[in-house]
Amino acid sequence: MNPSPVGVILAQIGTPEAPTANAVRTYLHRFLSDRRIIDYPPLLWQPLLRGVILRVRPRRSAKLYSSIWHKDGSPLLLHSLAQREGLQKRLGSQYQVELGLAYSEPGMEQAMSVLEAAGVRRIVVVPLFPQYSSTTTASVYDAASFAALGRSSATGSVSKRFVPALRFIDSYYDEPGYISAMKNHLLRQLSRMKAEPDYVLLSFHGIPRRYAETGDPYPKQCMETARLLAKAMHWEPGRWQVSFQSRFGREEWLGPSTEEVLKGLAARGIRRPLIFSPGLVTDCLETLHELAVEGREHFASGGGEPRELLTAPCLNDSEEWLLFLAQMVTDNAQGWLAAESPPVHS
């Protein structure tokens, strides 16, 4: 009898099922109701969410999603599925890889059910977030734990008896394999460009400053990722910087903001900047529209030529990235396989 494989769940936040106001509203309601994301008291937050935000924002966001949507679906979902397929190929038959999204389908419950139906009793959860944040990593930890336990929340009723063993992969913001994957990816992108950029902007997704001040290590990890990447790329001081994007609401967020930095680049004599997101490993609305489309508008508003703003895609299913993920999984699955793990397939 063959031993059951080790389960692997690639964990992502999620995406609307369609570029429509109704689909975006459903997604945002789940996403913005999680107190990992917005930690205001529900009695204060829910009336604002349901009475104002979910009445106005879905229609506007749906237009943005429509501009980046592929004929086969959401870019984030398609790239995530390609990552799942690529990782499965490299890990081989001793592992079974599923995709689990925290706020949309295929959900974490579905991933867990598929693995359990295949006889999987041990699961490695891989958050696709190199830097830890309570708004991302902890959110998928919650979703995976509740799915494994058969509960909808910490106080919800129990829907199953058996709970598989879980191992959560820690943040990997400074892992040499991750830095090397980004370096090789960027060198490949630069080799395809007609001219070298004269500045590099590393844009990370933002969080409220209050979250960092109360214990979230995210900004420190972002800065260390940026430092290590700049060192690997041999970027000179003064030729690159970090910024934070995707602000929401009136609360103070991490800075400087990507928007304001882009608006000020031309005045500093920068003509051909490159923008890249080291904290987002899968292309989505934040990279395909916020940076590639809105970013050019911000650069132009400060006097820059929009066509000169260069953008690098996320790692997506690049070879070096998938090999690094495969190595992390096998490292974290030590002792769970009947025999020594086979070499990672290239």
N, C-alpha and C positions, 0 to 999 in steps of 0.2 A: 504494500500500500504506500503510495507516494505521500510524503508529508504535505500539509497544506502550505501554500505560499505565505510569505510575509506581505501584509497589506501596506500600501502606500497611498496616502491621500495628499494630493497637491491642493493646498488650501488658498483660496482667493476670496476677495470681498464679494464680487458679483457684478451684475450688469442687467439693465432692463431687457426684457424678452423681445421688445420691438421698439423702434424709434417713434413711438406714439405717446401722446400725453397720458393716456390711461396706463400704459405699461410703465412709463417713467414714474407716475404717481404711486403705483403699487410698489415699485422698487424703493423709491425714496421713503415711503411710509415705513417699510421694514428697516431700512438703513438708518434713518434719522430717529427711529424709536428706540434704538439700542443705546443704553446709557453709557456704554463704552465710547460711543461716538459723541453724543450730546449728554452731558451729565447733569443737566438742570433738573430740578424736581419735576416729575411728570405732571403734577397739578398746575405748574406754571408753563411747562414746555408743550404739552400736548394740545391745549387750546390754540397756541400760536402756530404749531405745526399743522394742525388740521384746519384751522380757520383762515390762515393766511398763506403759509408756505406751500402747502399742497394744492392750493387754489391757483397760485400764480406760477410757481417755478416749473411744474411739469411741462407746460406748453412751451416755455422758452427752452428748457433743456432738450425737449423732443426735437426741436429744430436743429440743435447742435448735434445730437446723435444722428439725425438724418444725413448730415453732411459728411459723416465718417463711416456710415453703416456699409457693410459689404453685402453683396447680393445673397450670400449664404448666412448672414447674421452679424451679431455683435463682434467687433474686432477683438475685444478682450476674451470673449468666449472662444473664438476660432483660434487665437494664438494659444490660449490655455489648453485647448484640446490637442493642439500640435505639440505642446510641451509634454502633455501626458503620454502621447503616442511615442515621442522621441525618448522619453525617460523609460518607458516600458521596454522599448527595443534594446536600450543599453543595459538594463538590469537583468533581463532574461526571465525565464519561466519560474524561477524561485520567488519572484515577486509579482504582485498584481497591483497595478497603479490605477487609481481612480481620481477624478476631479471632484472636489467638494467646494461649493460656493456658499458663503455665509448668508447671503440675502437674496439669492435667486436660484434658478435651476441650471444645472443639476446641483441640488442642495447637498449639504453635509449628511442629512439623513439618508438620501438616496445612495451616496457613496458608501456609507456605512452598511446599508442593507445589501448592496451588491457584494461587498466583501464578505459579509457574514454568510450570505447564501452560498458563497464559494468555499466555505469552511475556514475562512481566515479567523484566527484567534489573536493575532498580534499585529498591531498597526503602527506604522511610523507616519506622523503627521508633519508635513513640510509646508510651513507658511511661506508663501512667495513674497516675503518682505524681508530683505536683508537686514534692515535696521529695526530693532524692536520699538513698537509703540503700543500703548494700551488701546489705541483706536484701530489698529490693524492686527498685529500679532495676537494680542489678548482676545480680540473679537473672534478670531478663528479658533483659538484655544477653547473659548466658551462653546462655540458652535459644535466643534468636534467632540468635546466632553459630553454635552447634552445629547448629541446623537448616539454616542456610545452607551450612555446610561439609559437611553430610552425616555428622556424627559424633555419637556419643552422649556423648562427653566429650573432654577435651583429648588423651587418649591412645587414644581409640577408633579403630576401623577406619574407613576412608573409604568411603562408600556412593555417592558421585556425583562427577562430574568438574567440572561447571560450578558456580561459586559466584557468586551475584548480588552486586552492589555494595550495601553497607548504609550508611545514615546513621542514627545514633541521636540522637534529640532530647534535648537536655540538660535538666536540671531547670529548672523554670519557676516556682519558688516566689515570685518577686518580679516576675513579668511583669505589667504593667499590665492586660492583657487578662484574665488569670486573676483578679486582685484585683477587677476590675470585674464579671466574671461572678459571683463570689461575692456582691458587694455587691447587684447587681440581684436575684439569687436570694433573698437574705435579706430584702431589702425586700419582695419579693413574698410570702414566707412570713409576715412580720410583719403585712402588710396583711390577712391572713386570720385573724389571731388576735384573740380577743375582748378581750384586755388586753395591754398592753406588758410584756415581761419586765423585772424589776428587776436582773438580772445576766446576764452571758453567760459561759459556759464553753466555751472552744475546746479540744476534746479531740483529740489526735493519737495515732496508734498508737505504742506504745513500742518501744524497743530496749534491750538491755543497756547500762548505762552504760559498760562496758568497750569496747564498739564505738566509742562516741563518743570515748573517751579515746585510742583507737589510730587515729584519723583519719577516722571517719565524720562528715561535716558535717551530718547530719540535724537534730540539735537546734537548731543555729544557724539553719538554714533555716526550721525550724518557727517559731522566735521571730520571725524577720523577716516571715514570712507573717502571723503574728498581729498584729504591729505595724502593718503596712500595711493589713490589713483593718480593724482598730480605727480607724485614721486615716480610712479611706474611709467608715466607718459613723458617724463622729463620736461614738464611745463615750468617755465621760469616764474618766480614770484612776481605778482603784478600782472600776469597774463591770464589769470583765472580767478574765479570767486564762486562762492556758494550763495544761493538764494532759495526762498521758499514760496511755493505757489498754492493756489486753490483756497484762498481765504473765504471764510463764510461767517456771516453775522457781524456784530459790532464789537465783539470782544477782541482784545489785542492778541495777535498771532505772532509766531516766530518771524523774524525778519533778518535781512531785508527782503522785501517782497520781489518776486520775479518780475512782476509788472513794472514796478518803479525802477528796478535796475535796467530793464530793457529800454525804458523811456529815456534813461540818462546816458546810454552807451555812446551815442553819436557825439554828444557834447564833450566826451572824453577822448575823442579822436578815433574811436573804434568803428571800423567800417564793415568788417566781415566776421561777426561773432558766430560761434558754434554753441548750441544749447543741447544739453544731454541730461537725462534723469537717472542718476545712479540708484535711486531708491525704488523706482518702478521698473520691474523686469518684464512687464507685459504691456504692449501698446494698448492705449485706451483713450477715452475722451480727454483725459488730462494731458496726454502727449500729442495726440493727433489733432486736437482742435485748440486746446488752451495754449499749447506752446507753438505748434506749427502754423496755426491760423491767427489766433489772437496775439501770439507773440510777435508776429510780423507787423501787425497793426500797432502794437505798442512801440516797437522799434522805429517804425515810420513816424509815429507821432512825435518822437524826439529828434527827428531829422535824419534818420537812417534810411537807407534804400531797402525796402522790404525783401526784395529778391536776394539780397546779400546775407540775410540771416540764414545760417545753416542749421539744420536739425538732424540729430542722429537718432535712429529708432532704438527702442528698448532691446534688451538681449533676446527676447522672444524665444525661438527654438534654435538659437545658434549652437554650434557643436560644442564649443568650450563650456558654455553655460550648462548644457545638458550633462556633459561629463562631470562637471563639478557637482551638480545635483545628485547624480548617480553615486558619486563617491561619498557624499554626505549621508545618503540613505544607507549604503552598505556599512559605513562606520557606525551609524546609530542602530543598526540591526544586529550588531555583534552578539553572539550567543543565542540568537533566535533561529538560526538555520541548523538543520541536522548535520550539515557538512560545511566546511569552510566556503565562504562566499566566492563565487567564480570571479575572475577579472571582469571589470566593467568593459562592455563591448563598445568599440568606437565605430 
